[in-house]
Amino acid sequence: CSRLLAASPAPRRMVLNVAEFLGKKPGDNPHFWYNPAYVNQVAARVEHDLAALDPPDAASFQKRYRALQTALGQYQQRIAAIRRRFGGMKVAATEDIFTYLARAAGLDLISPPVFMEAVGAGNEPPAQSIVQFEEQLKRASVLVYNKQTVTPLTGQMKNRAQADGIPVVGITETVQPPDASFEDWMDSQIVALQVALEKTAGKRLGK
């Protein structure tokens, strides 16, 4: 990215490095869009920077920002509802793509970080972490997996969860379908998570 910018210099260009803006370091979980607080912070900064670049249109940028906040509100309110209703429930995930969302929703993500990070990077997890994952999966209310990067190992874990009656939720790293809005894509995934958690909670109550 830096090379591309250097190859086409523009005096008035304003560059927003999202990782730096959020105070992240190399190696930190890069799936920032799964953290609703980060989404709000970045959106606000983009609106601020656009207004600084084009002051005459500042009111228009502010209007669009407010419309975006309204659009984002539905899925973010749903996350808050999950926190209130299911906060503390144990969940498993095959990748660290789910880490930020689990934290925002107040869920207890019990899968070994080394397992999730390895799978997310396209590597084979250490043998010990696989054993740990299998043991912890037995205590999970829901298993979340990345539908876009299913491997023999993650497919095996998905099948094991389903065989044990553990609800499985598939999420994606990029907007799906490609023509969907960010907020609609995210909301559909939150709904699926909410339904799965409700299913487990209902079983525990004998419903």
MINU-336559 format. One line per 10 residues: number of its first residue (from 1); their letters; for each residue y, x, z of N, C-alpha, C, O, CB. Coordinates in steps of 0.02 Angstrom, whole numbers, plus 50000, padded with zeros to 5 digits. Glycine has a CB too. Example, Ala and Ser with C-alpha at 12.3 -4.5 7.8 and 13.67 -1.06 7.14 Angstrom:
1	AS	49716/50660/50390/49775/50615/50390/49835/50660/50390/49834/50712/50423/49776/50565/50452 | 49888/50642/50354/49947/50684/50357/50002/50645/50394/50057/50670/50402/49970/50704/50286
END
This chain:
1	CSRLLAASPA	49940/50042/50000/50000/50000/50000/50063/50044/50000/50109/50031/49962/50000/49953/50061 | 50065/50095/50042/50123/50139/50046/50134/50175/49980/50191/50187/49960/50114/50189/50103 | 50079/50193/49946/50085/50226/49881/50114/50179/49829/50156/50200/49788/50017/50253/49858 | 50093/50117/49830/50119/50068/49783/50194/50057/49794/50232/50052/49746/50082/50002/49789 | 50214/50054/49857/50285/50045/49872/50325/50105/49850/50380/50098/49822/50295/50033/49947 | 50298/50164/49861/50333/50225/49842/50339/50231/49766/50388/50260/49741/50298/50287/49870 | 50291/50204/49731/50291/50209/49658/50342/50162/49626/50361/50172/49568/50222/50193/49631 | 50364/50112/49663/50414/50065/49636/50468/50053/49688/50472/49998/49716/50381/49998/49614 | 50511/50103/49700/50563/50097/49752/50613/50041/49736/50630/50029/49678/50599/50163/49759 | 50636/50009/49789/50686/49956/49783/50733/49963/49843/50711/49955/49900/50654/49884/49780
11	PRRMVLNVAE	50797/49976/49831/50845/49989/49885/50847/49934/49939/50854/49949/49998/50913/49998/49857 | 50842/49871/49918/50850/49816/49965/50783/49789/49991/50781/49739/50026/50889/49759/49934 | 50729/49822/49972/50663/49798/49994/50656/49804/50070/50674/49854/50100/50607/49837/49958 | 50630/49752/50100/50615/49752/50171/50539/49747/50179/50508/49699/50153/50651/49693/50209 | 50508/49794/50212/50435/49796/50219/50415/49774/50290/50441/49800/50339/50408/49867/50204 | 50370/49727/50293/50343/49705/50358/50271/49727/50364/50227/49699/50331/50350/49627/50366 | 50259/49777/50405/50191/49799/50419/50166/49757/50478/50187/49768/50535/50188/49876/50436 | 50123/49709/50464/50102/49661/50515/50068/49695/50574/50081/49677/50632/50055/49609/50485 | 50025/49744/50561/49990/49778/50615/50040/49813/50661/50034/49808/50722/49940/49829/50587 | 50088/49848/50632/50138/49882/50673/50182/49832/50711/50197/49842/50769/50183/49927/50630
21	FLGKKPGDNP	50201/49778/50677/50242/49727/50708/50208/49697/50770/50240/49682/50819/50257/49671/50658 | 50142/49689/50766/50104/49660/50821/50083/49713/50873/50049/49696/50922/50042/49625/50795 | 50102/49775/50861/50085/49828/50909/50013/49851/50906/49986/49875/50955/50100/49805/50978 | 49982/49844/50847/49912/49863/50840/49906/49936/50818/49951/49965/50788/49878/49818/50789 | 49848/49965/50835/49833/50034/50817/49776/50035/50767/49738/49987/50761/49814/50075/50881 | 49769/50091/50729/49713/50097/50683/49647/50087/50721/49637/50116/50775/49713/50166/50648 | 49603/50046/50694/49539/50033/50727/49539/49967/50765/49486/49942/50783/49522/50088/50773 | 49599/49938/50778/49602/49874/50812/49577/49818/50765/49578/49826/50704/49674/49858/50837 | 49554/49765/50795/49530/49707/50756/49585/49684/50708/49639/49665/50730/49508/49649/50803 | 49572/49685/50642/49625/49669/50594/49630/49595/50575/49672/49577/50534/49613/49707/50532
31	HFWYNPAYVN	49590/49552/50606/49590/49481/50586/49644/49442/50624/49631/49394/50660/49520/49450/50600 | 49706/49464/50614/49763/49437/50652/49774/49362/50640/49797/49327/50685/49826/49474/50635 | 49756/49338/50581/49769/49268/50564/49725/49220/50603/49735/49159/50600/49758/49257/50490 | 49676/49246/50640/49635/49203/50683/49665/49197/50753/49636/49164/50796/49564/49231/50687 | 49722/49228/50764/49758/49221/50827/49819/49177/50816/49866/49199/50782/49778/49291/50857 | 49821/49116/50842/49877/49071/50828/49944/49099/50850/49995/49086/50818/49865/49005/50860 | 49945/49137/50904/50008/49166/50927/50034/49217/50877/50093/49220/50863/49999/49199/50997 | 49988/49257/50849/50008/49306/50799/50034/49271/50736/50083/49293/50706/49949/49352/50781 | 50002/49217/50716/50024/49179/50657/50096/49156/50667/50137/49163/50622/49978/49119/50644 | 50111/49130/50726/50179/49106/50740/50229/49163/50741/50284/49157/50714/50180/49070/50807
41	QVAARVEHDL	50210/49220/50770/50255/49277/50774/50272/49304/50705/50330/49319/50690/50225/49332/50817 | 50221/49311/50663/50232/49338/50596/50273/49289/50554/50317/49310/50517/50164/49352/50561 | 50259/49225/50559/50297/49175/50521/50370/49177/50540/50414/49174/50497/50268/49104/50532 | 50384/49183/50605/50453/49187/50628/50488/49250/50602/50546/49248/50584/50455/49185/50705 | 50452/49305/50601/50481/49368/50577/50495/49364/50502/50546/49389/50479/50434/49426/50593 | 50450/49334/50464/50460/49327/50392/50523/49285/50379/50564/49302/50336/50398/49295/50358 | 50530/49230/50415/50589/49188/50407/50652/49227/50424/50703/49222/50389/50584/49125/50452 | 50650/49267/50477/50707/49308/50497/50725/49358/50443/50784/49367/50427/50691/49344/50563 | 50675/49392/50416/50687/49444/50366/50713/49414/50300/50757/49443/50268/50623/49483/50352 | 50687/49356/50281/50711/49324/50220/50784/49304/50227/50823/49311/50181/50668/49263/50203
51	AALDPPDAAS	50801/49278/50286/50871/49258/50298/50917/49319/50297/50973/49315/50274/50877/49222/50365 | 50892/49376/50322/50932/49437/50322/50943/49463/50251/50995/49490/50235/50899/49491/50365 | 50892/49455/50209/50897/49477/50139/50941/49431/50097/50973/49453/50049/50828/49482/50108 | 50941/49367/50114/50977/49317/50074/51014/49268/50119/50993/49211/50125/50927/49279/50027 | 51068/49291/50151/51104/49249/50199/51126/49180/50171/51122/49131/50209/51165/49285/50222 | 51147/49175/50108/51168/49108/50084/51112/49056/50087/51125/48996/50092/51193/49114/50013 | 51050/49078/50084/50993/49032/50085/50959/49029/50154/50903/49003/50160/50942/49051/50033 | 50992/49054/50205/50963/49057/50272/50942/48987/50296/50890/48980/50327/51011/49088/50321 | 50984/48937/50283/50968/48869/50307/50905/48843/50273/50864/48808/50305/51027/48822/50293 | 50896/48860/50210/50836/48838/50174/50773/48871/50203/50721/48839/50211/50842/48854/50099
61	FQKRYRALQT	50778/48936/50218/50721/48971/50248/50704/48941/50316/50645/48934/50333/50737/49046/50254 | 50755/48925/50354/50743/48896/50420/50710/48828/50415/50666/48811/50454/50810/48890/50459 | 50731/48789/50365/50701/48723/50355/50627/48729/50337/50585/48692/50362/50738/48684/50299 | 50611/48777/50294/50542/48788/50274/50500/48814/50332/50441/48797/50340/50537/48836/50214 | 50531/48855/50373/50496/48882/50432/50478/48825/50480/50423/48823/50507/50539/48935/50468 | 50525/48780/50490/50512/48723/50535/50457/48678/50506/50415/48652/50544/50576/48682/50545 | 50457/48669/50441/50403/48629/50410/50336/48664/50419/50285/48630/50430/50418/48619/50335 | 50335/48730/50413/50273/48767/50424/50249/48759/50495/50189/48749/50507/50283/48841/50407 | 50294/48763/50543/50275/48756/50613/50244/48687/50626/50196/48681/50664/50336/48766/50658 | 50272/48636/50594/50243/48569/50601/50173/48567/50572/50128/48537/50601/50288/48517/50567
71	ALGQYQQRIA	50165/48598/50513/50099/48599/50480/50048/48637/50522/49989/48617/50525/50105/48630/50411 | 50069/48691/50553/50023/48731/50593/50006/48697/50659/49955/48712/50690/50054/48800/50607 | 50048/48650/50679/50040/48619/50744/49973/48585/50755/49946/48587/50810/50094/48570/50755 | 49946/48553/50703/49885/48514/50712/49826/48559/50733/49792/48543/50782/49867/48477/50648 | 49815/48613/50697/49757/48655/50714/49769/48693/50779/49722/48707/50816/49742/48705/50658 | 49832/48709/50793/49846/48745/50855/49840/48698/50916/49819/48720/50970/49916/48775/50853 | 49856/48635/50907/49845/48586/50961/49771/48575/50972/49749/48562/51028/49880/48520/50944 | 49733/48579/50918/49661/48570/50924/49630/48628/50964/49584/48619/51003/49628/48565/50854 | 49656/48689/50952/49633/48747/50991/49647/48736/51065/49606/48751/51108/49666/48811/50965 | 49707/48711/51079/49726/48698/51149/49680/48645/51180/49663/48650/51239/49799/48675/51153
81	AIRRRFGGMK	49660/48596/51140/49615/48544/51165/49546/48573/51180/49514/48554/51229/49608/48487/51113 | 49523/48620/51139/49459/48653/51152/49464/48692/51217/49417/48692/51257/49440/48700/51094 | 49519/48726/51227/49528/48765/51289/49524/48719/51350/49491/48736/51399/49596/48802/51289 | 49556/48661/51346/49555/48614/51403/49486/48585/51414/49464/48577/51471/49606/48558/51391 | 49452/48568/51360/49388/48532/51365/49328/48579/51375/49282/48562/51412/49377/48490/51303 | 49330/48637/51342/49271/48680/51341/49284/48751/51366/49242/48795/51359/49243/48683/51272 | 49343/48762/51394/49360/48829/51418/49306/48859/51463/49282/48826/51509/49426/48827/51455 | 49286/48920/51448/49235/48954/51488/49165/48949/51461/49120/48984/51484/49236/48927/51557 | 49154/48905/51412/49087/48899/51382/49069/48963/51345/49111/48994/51313/49083/48838/51335 | 49007/48983/51351/48983/49045/51320/48967/49033/51246/48933/48986/51228/48921/49073/51357
91	VAATEDIFTY	48993/49078/51204/48980/49073/51133/48959/49142/51107/48976/49193/51136/49042/49047/51095 | 48923/49141/51051/48902/49204/51019/48933/49206/50949/48948/49155/50920/48824/49209/51015 | 48942/49267/50924/48968/49276/50856/48938/49338/50825/48927/49388/50859/49046/49280/50857 | 48925/49334/50761/48894/49391/50726/48946/49444/50707/48928/49501/50694/48857/49368/50665 | 49010/49424/50705/49063/49471/50685/49124/49463/50730/49133/49412/50762/49082/49461/50612 | 49166/49516/50731/49226/49514/50772/49282/49473/50739/49337/49469/50766/49251/49584/50785 | 49268/49443/50681/49316/49398/50650/49334/49340/50697/49389/49312/50692/49289/49371/50584 | 49289/49323/50742/49298/49265/50787/49330/49284/50853/49346/49239/50893/49231/49232/50799 | 49340/49348/50867/49362/49370/50933/49428/49339/50954/49434/49312/51009/49368/49445/50934 | 49479/49342/50910/49545/49316/50929/49543/49241/50941/49574/49216/50988/49596/49333/50874
101	LARAAGLDLI	49508/49205/50899/49504/49133/50906/49467/49113/50970/49488/49067/51005/49470/49101/50845 | 49413/49148/50985/49376/49134/51047/49422/49142/51107/49421/49101/51153/49315/49180/51053 | 49461/49195/51107/49506/49208/51163/49559/49154/51167/49574/49130/51222/49540/49277/51155 | 49588/49135/51110/49640/49083/51110/49613/49016/51135/49649/48978/51167/49669/49075/51040 | 49550/49002/51120/49519/48939/51139/49489/48941/51210/49461/48892/51233/49465/48920/51090 | 49495/48998/51243/49469/49003/51312/49394/49007/51316/49366/48993/51369/49494/48946/51352 | 49361/49025/51261/49288/49029/51261/49265/49098/51282/49300/49148/51272/49260/49012/51191 | 49206/49102/51311/49178/49165/51335/49133/49194/51281/49075/49174/51274/49138/49155/51402 | 49160/49241/51242/49122/49272/51188/49077/49326/51217/49101/49379/51237/49169/49302/51133 | 49012/49312/51219/48965/49356/51256/48928/49406/51212/48891/49447/51237/48915/49314/51292
111	SPPVFMEAVG	48938/49404/51146/48903/49450/51102/48929/49522/51110/48989/49531/51123/48911/49428/51029 | 48886/49572/51104/48907/49642/51112/48960/49661/51061/48948/49654/51001/48846/49689/51107 | 49018/49686/51082/49070/49707/51034/49045/49756/50982/49064/49752/50924/49128/49737/51071 | 49002/49803/51003/48977/49853/50956/48936/49820/50900/48937/49843/50843/48936/49906/50992 | 48900/49768/50917/48861/49731/50866/48909/49696/50817/48901/49703/50757/48815/49678/50900 | 48957/49660/50844/49004/49623/50801/49045/49669/50757/49055/49654/50698/49050/49580/50844 | 49067/49724/50785/49108/49771/50746/49068/49804/50691/49093/49814/50635/49137/49825/50792 | 49005/49821/50705/48963/49852/50654/48950/49804/50596/48956/49823/50538/48896/49874/50685 | 48933/49742/50612/48921/49693/50560/48984/49681/50519/48982/49676/50458/48895/49626/50590 | 49041/49676/50554/49104/49665/50520/49123/49721/50472/49156/49710/50422/49159/49655/50570
121	AGNEPPAQSI	49101/49782/50489/49116/49840/50448/49063/49851/50394/49067/49898/50355/49121/49902/50491 | 49013/49808/50393/48960/49814/50343/48907/49865/50360/48872/49891/50317/48989/49832/50277 | 48901/49881/50425/48853/49930/50448/48797/49897/50488/48803/49841/50511/48887/49984/50491 | 48742/49934/50495/48686/49910/50537/48703/49922/50610/48718/49979/50628/48619/49945/50517 | 48701/49871/50652/48716/49880/50723/48664/49925/50757/48607/49928/50735/48719/49813/50759 | 48684/49961/50810/48636/50001/50848/48578/49957/50873/48589/49898/50889/48670/50036/50907 | 48519/49985/50876/48460/49947/50896/48469/49912/50964/48450/49855/50972/48399/49992/50898 | 48499/49949/51011/48507/49920/51078/48553/49859/51077/48542/49811/51113/48535/49973/51126 | 48605/49862/51035/48651/49805/51031/48617/49744/51000/48635/49687/51015/48713/49824/50991 | 48569/49755/50956/48532/49700/50926/48490/49665/50980/48487/49604/50983/48486/49724/50868
131	VQFEEQLKRA	48458/49705/51022/48419/49678/51077/48464/49638/51124/48446/49583/51146/48382/49734/51116 | 48523/49666/51139/48570/49632/51183/48593/49566/51152/48598/49515/51186/48631/49677/51198 | 48608/49568/51087/48630/49508/51053/48578/49453/51058/48594/49395/51073/48646/49523/50979 | 48516/49471/51046/48462/49421/51048/48454/49391/51118/48443/49331/51124/48395/49453/51027 | 48462/49431/51169/48456/49406/51237/48515/49361/51255/48506/49308/51286/48452/49465/51287 | 48575/49381/51235/48634/49342/51251/48638/49278/51211/48668/49228/51233/48697/49383/51240 | 48609/49278/51151/48610/49219/51110/48575/49160/51145/48593/49102/51135/48575/49233/51043 | 48526/49175/51187/48490/49123/51223/48536/49085/51270/48521/49028/51288/48432/49154/51262 | 48591/49116/51292/48637/49085/51340/48698/49054/51306/48742/49027/51340/48659/49135/51392 | 48702/49059/51240/48761/49036/51204/48759/48961/51191/48706/48932/51178/48768/49074/51139
141	SVLVYNKQTV	48818/48930/51193/48823/48859/51177/48828/48849/51102/48807/48797/51076/48884/48829/51211 | 48856/48899/51067/48866/48895/50995/48860/48965/50966/48878/49014/50999/48936/48863/50977 | 48836/48970/50904/48837/49034/50868/48885/49027/50809/48880/48980/50770/48765/49054/50843 | 48932/49074/50804/48980/49075/50749/48962/49134/50704/48952/49189/50727/49054/49080/50775 | 48959/49121/50639/48943/49175/50592/48989/49172/50531/49018/49119/50517/48869/49171/50570 | 48995/49227/50496/49037/49231/50437/48996/49211/50376/48950/49247/50356/49067/49303/50428 | 49013/49155/50346/48976/49130/50288/48982/49175/50227/48941/49171/50181/48999/49060/50271 | 49034/49216/50226/49046/49258/50167/49008/49324/50168/49004/49359/50117/49120/49271/50160 | 48981/49342/50225/48947/49407/50229/48881/49400/50266/48867/49436/50315/48992/49459/50266 | 48839/49354/50244/48774/49345/50275/48728/49402/50255/48720/49416/50196/48743/49276/50255
151	TPLTGQMKNR	48698/49434/50304/48650/49488/50293/48581/49466/50317/48576/49414/50351/48673/49554/50329 | 48529/49503/50302/48463/49484/50329/48465/49478/50405/48432/49434/50433/48411/49536/50309 | 48502/49522/50439/48505/49520/50512/48543/49459/50536/48518/49423/50580/48538/49584/50538 | 48602/49446/50509/48640/49388/50533/48606/49323/50513/48609/49274/50549/48712/49390/50504 | 48572/49323/50455/48533/49264/50436/48477/49252/50484/48461/49194/50500/48506/49273/50365 | 48447/49305/50508/48392/49300/50557/48419/49271/50622/48386/49228/50653/48360/49369/50570 | 48478/49293/50644/48507/49268/50706/48526/49195/50699/48519/49155/50745/48568/49310/50726 | 48551/49177/50640/48569/49107/50627/48507/49063/50631/48508/49010/50663/48602/49100/50558 | 48453/49085/50599/48391/49046/50600/48363/49040/50671/48336/48988/50690/48339/49078/50554 | 48369/49094/50709/48344/49093/50777/48383/49043/50820/48354/49005/50859/48347/49163/50809
161	AQADGIPVVG	48449/49043/50811/48490/48996/50849/48471/48924/50832/48464/48882/50876/48564/49009/50835 | 48464/48910/50768/48447/48842/50747/48379/48821/50773/48369/48764/50792/48449/48837/50670 | 48332/48868/50773/48265/48853/50799/48267/48837/50873/48226/48798/50898/48217/48911/50786 | 48314/48868/50909/48321/48856/50981/48367/48798/50997/48381/48785/51056/48346/48919/51014 | 48391/48763/50946/48434/48706/50958/48506/48724/50973/48543/48682/51000/48407/48666/51013 | 48527/48784/50956/48596/48806/50968/48637/48789/50906/48620/48813/50852/48600/48882/50985 | 48690/48750/50912/48731/48733/50854/48760/48796/50821/48779/48844/50855/48788/48686/50874 | 48762/48796/50755/48787/48854/50717/48849/48832/50678/48849/48780/50645/48732/48882/50670 | 48901/48874/50681/48963/48860/50646/48979/48917/50599/48982/48975/50620/49022/48848/50696 | 48988/48902/50535/49006/48953/50487/49081/48954/50476/49113/48903/50465/48970/48940/50420
171	ITETVQPPDA	49110/49014/50478/49181/49023/50464/49188/49074/50408/49139/49106/50389/49221/49045/50528 | 49248/49081/50381/49258/49128/50326/49317/49174/50342/49361/49158/50382/49270/49091/50261 | 49318/49231/50308/49371/49280/50319/49433/49263/50278/49489/49282/50297/49347/49350/50302 | 49424/49228/50223/49479/49209/50180/49481/49134/50171/49431/49099/50185/49474/49244/50111 | 49537/49109/50149/49547/49036/50141/49495/49007/50093/49486/49031/50037/49618/49021/50116 | 49462/48955/50116/49411/48920/50076/49421/48845/50083/49428/48820/50139/49339/48941/50099 | 49421/48809/50027/49420/48835/49958/49485/48872/49943/49534/48863/49979/49411/48778/49908 | 49486/48914/49892/49544/48957/49878/49610/48920/49869/49663/48948/49881/49530/48997/49818 | 49606/48856/49848/49668/48819/49836/49690/48779/49897/49739/48741/49894/49659/48772/49777 | 49655/48786/49953/49674/48751/50015/49734/48785/50047/49746/48844/50036/49615/48748/50064
181	SFEDWMDSQI	49769/48748/50089/49823/48779/50127/49793/48816/50187/49737/48801/50208/49875/48726/50151 | 49829/48864/50213/49804/48901/50271/49788/48854/50328/49735/48859/50359/49856/48953/50294 | 49835/48808/50343/49826/48765/50401/49767/48717/50392/49731/48703/50440/49890/48726/50414 | 49757/48691/50331/49700/48646/50320/49634/48684/50326/49585/48659/50355/49705/48613/50251 | 49632/48744/50298/49571/48786/50303/49555/48800/50376/49498/48792/50398/49581/48853/50265 | 49605/48821/50414/49593/48838/50483/49574/48776/50524/49529/48779/50566/49655/48871/50514 | 49607/48721/50511/49592/48660/50548/49521/48637/50536/49487/48614/50583/49641/48604/50529 | 49496/48642/50475/49428/48620/50460/49377/48662/50499/49325/48636/50520/49413/48625/50385 | 49392/48726/50509/49347/48769/50547/49350/48753/50622/49299/48754/50656/49364/48843/50535 | 49410/48738/50646/49417/48720/50717/49381/48654/50731/49350/48647/50783/49492/48715/50736
191	VALQVALEKT	49385/48607/50684/49350/48543/50692/49275/48556/50697/49242/48526/50740/49366/48496/50633 | 49248/48599/50654/49177/48614/50655/49157/48645/50722/49104/48629/50750/49158/48661/50598 | 49199/48689/50748/49186/48721/50812/49188/48669/50868/49146/48669/50913/49237/48777/50827 | 49237/48625/50865/49245/48573/50916/49184/48527/50917/49159/48509/50970/49308/48532/50903 | 49160/48508/50859/49101/48464/50853/49040/48499/50883/49000/48467/50918/49088/48445/50780 | 49032/48563/50867/48974/48600/50893/48976/48606/50969/48925/48598/51002/48971/48670/50861 | 49034/48620/50996/49041/48625/51069/49028/48558/51102/48996/48555/51155/49112/48651/51087 | 49052/48505/51071/49041/48438/51098/48967/48421/51097/48941/48389/51143/49080/48385/51057 | 48932/48443/51046/48860/48431/51041/48823/48463/51099/48779/48433/51130/48832/48456/50974 | 48840/48526/51113/48808/48562/51168/48826/48530/51235/48783/48522/51278/48828/48635/51168
201	AGKRLGK	48890/48513/51243/48912/48482/51306/48875/48415/51316/48857/48399/51372/48988/48471/51306 | 48865/48378/51262/48830/48314/51267/48758/48323/51288/48732/48283/51327/48833/48278/51201 | 48726/48375/51262/48656/48389/51282/48651/48404/51356/48605/48381/51390/48628/48449/51241 | 48700/48441/51381/48698/48460/51452/48708/48400/51497/48684/48398/51554/48750/48513/51467 | 48744/48351/51470/48756/48290/51510/48702/48238/51498/48703/48184/51528/48824/48260/51493 | 48653/48256/51455/48598/48211/51442/48614/48153/51397/48581/48102/51397/48573/48184/51505 | 48667/48164/51355/48687/48110/51309/48643/48110/51247/48651/48069/51203/48761/48116/51289
END
